[in-house]
Amino acid sequence: MALTSETTRDPVPRAVLWDMDGTLVDSEPLWGLALDEVAAELGRPLDAEVREAITGTDDRTTMRLLARHTGTAATDAELEALRDRIVARVAGLLEAGVPVLAGALEAVLELRAAGIPQALVTSSPRRVAEISLQALGRDSFDAVVTAEDVTRRKPDPEPYLLAARLLAVEAHEAWAVEDSPSGALAAERAGCRLLLAPGALPSARAPHRAELAALGELLAVGAAEGRA
């Protein structure tokens, strides 16, 4: 879907709310690797269907899906221990090098230079988010919302509503950039202008959802909207 004044409405956002995994950082393969290792230990490696169902979910939902897929009868405490192992594994992989997606850093810096507030809105734990922020530029983000900061996670709108509140804007004045179906739904439910990242999952795409060909399109699109 092409970006038009009907889909974005405002030529310049009052704030931009970024998803992290799969939108700014190519960390989904790292989560997949860590989850694969645990799933294999539990006796049933992940398949493509489960991988897609897990993408964009919070850690509690991920562990429930993993337990269901592997048929494990693990207790809540045991699942939490497995979750902690997965988070630690991903954190270790990120510490070895954060795979920032093409154009992500440039887009974040361009928005910062333009004086547009930005927030990171992720279902990942803060430990993982903070490592990625070191590569993205912690000072470029005026607010950070992680899994620990909300009681209801994506696809609930709470993370995006909280981010907008922290930036002192109304959610409908902000543009949200997402790549997963749960994240896209959360942004829409909050009332944000949703833009899908270039690598958005096919299941996140819909005729009414605008897609970016590149992350750096954000301000260029706004300028074009203003001239239309």
N, C-alpha and C positions, 0 to 999 in steps of 0.2 A: 504494500500500500504506500503510495507516495505521501510525503509530508505536505500537508496543505494547512491553510488557516483554520479549516474545519477540524483537523485532527490535533493541531497544536494550540490553536486559538490565540495565544499571546506570542508576539514576535521574539520576546526575550523572557526567559524564565526568571522568577523572583529567587529561585533556588534550584539546584540540581541534586537529586537524591540517587546515589549510585549503589547498585548491587555490587558485590565483590566477586565471588566465585563465578567464573565463566563470563563475566562482564568486563572487569578490569584486570583480573588475574586468571591465568589459565591453570587454576588449581584443581579443577574437577578430576583430571587424571590422577592427581596425587591422592585425593580422597578415594578414588576408585582402586588404586593400588593398595592403600591401607585397608580398605574394606574387603578387597579380594583376599588378602592375607588372613584376615580373621574368618571370613566365610569358608575358606579352604580348611582352616583348622576345625571349623564346626561341621565339616563334611560335605558342603555343597557350594561350589564356586558360584559367583553371581552370573546371571545371564543378562542379555540386553534389556529385557523388559524390566527387571528389577533395578538395573542401573539407571534407567530413565525415570522410574518411579521415585528413586532416592534423590536424584539431582534436584537441588534447590530446597530440600527439606531441612528441618532442624535436626539436631542430634537425637532427640527423643523419638521423632518419627522414623529416622533412619534406623535406629536400633530395633524398633518394633518391626519394621519391614525386614530387616536382616534376620531377626528371630523367626519370623513367619516363614521366610524363604528357606532357612536351614532346618526348620522344624525343631529348633532348640527349646528346651524347657528351662532355660536359664532364669534365675530369679532376677528381680529388679536390680539387686545389688551386683549380681554377676554381669548383667547387661551394662550397668554403669561402669564397671571395671573394664569391660571390653571397649566401651566408648572412650574412656580415658586413654586406653592404649592406642586407639585409632587417632585421637586428637594429638597425642604425643608424637605418633609416627608422622602425621602430616606436618606438624610444627617442625620436626627435625628436617623433613624434606624441604620445607620452605626456607629454613635457616641456611640450607646449603645453596639456595638461590631462588628468588621469587620470580616465577615466569610471568612477567607483566605482559599483557596482551598488546598487540600492535596498536599504536595510537592512543593508548590509555593515558600514559604520562603526559603526552602533549595536550590531550583534551582537558585533563585536570588542571594543568598549568595555564592553559588559555582561559579557562573559566576563572581561575584565581586572579589572573591579570586583569580580567574584565570586572572584577569586584563582585562576582556572583557567588553567594554562599553555597557551600557544598557539604553534603553529609554522606557518610558511608552507612548503608543499611544492609546488614548481612545476617544470615542465620547461623554463621560460623561462631564458635566461641571467641571471646575477646583475645585469648592467647594467640590464636591464629590470625585474627584481624590485625593485631598490633605488629606482627612480623611483616605482613603485607604492606601495612602503612609505612613502614620504614623505606620500602622501595617506591611507593607511590607518592611519598612526600606528606608526612604527618601534618605539617603546617598548612597544607592546602585544604584540609577538611575542618570545618567549623563544628562538626558534631559527628559522633560515631555511635551507631546503635547496633549492638550484637545480640546474640541469643540470650545472654545473661541479663539484658536490660529490659526485657518484656516478659509478660506472663503468657501472652498468646502470640505465636510466631506465624510467619508467612504460611499459608495464604490469608491469614487474618490481617486486617489493615493496621493493627496496632503499631508494628515497627515503623511504618511510613508516617502515621499520625504523630508518633513520638518525635521522629526526625524533623518533621515540619515545625512542631512546637518548639523544639530546641533551637531552630533557626529563626523563630519568631515570624513565620509566614503561614498562610493558610495552605492546606494541602493542595487545593485546586490551583494555587499559584505556582506550584513546583512541578518540575518535570522529573520523572523517574525513569531510569534506564535499567532494564532487566533482561535476563536471558532465559529464565525458566518459567513454566506455567504457574507454579505456586507464587513466585515473586511477582509476575505480571498481574495475577489476580489480586494480590495484596495491594499493589499500587493502584489498580483501578478501583478497588473497594474503598481506598482512602480518598479517592477523588483526584489523584495526581494525573497529569498528562503523561501517559505511558509511551515510551519509545523502546523498541526492542533493539538490543545490541546486535552487532553484525553476526555473532556466532550463536544467536538464539536457537534453542531447541525447536525442531519442527512442531512439537506439541504446544509450544507457546505462541505460535503464529496463528493469526486469525484475520479475516478480511478487514475488520475494523481497527486492527492494531498497526500503527506506523512502525516501519523498520528503518534503522540507520544502516547505510552502506559502510560507514566508517564512524568511529567515535568522534572524530574531529568535526563531523557535520553539524554538531549542535548549534554553534553560534552562526555558522554559515546559513543554516536553515532559518534561524531567527532573522538574519539580515534580509534574506529573500522574502520572508513573510512580511517584513516591514515595508518592502518596496511594492508588494502585490496590491 
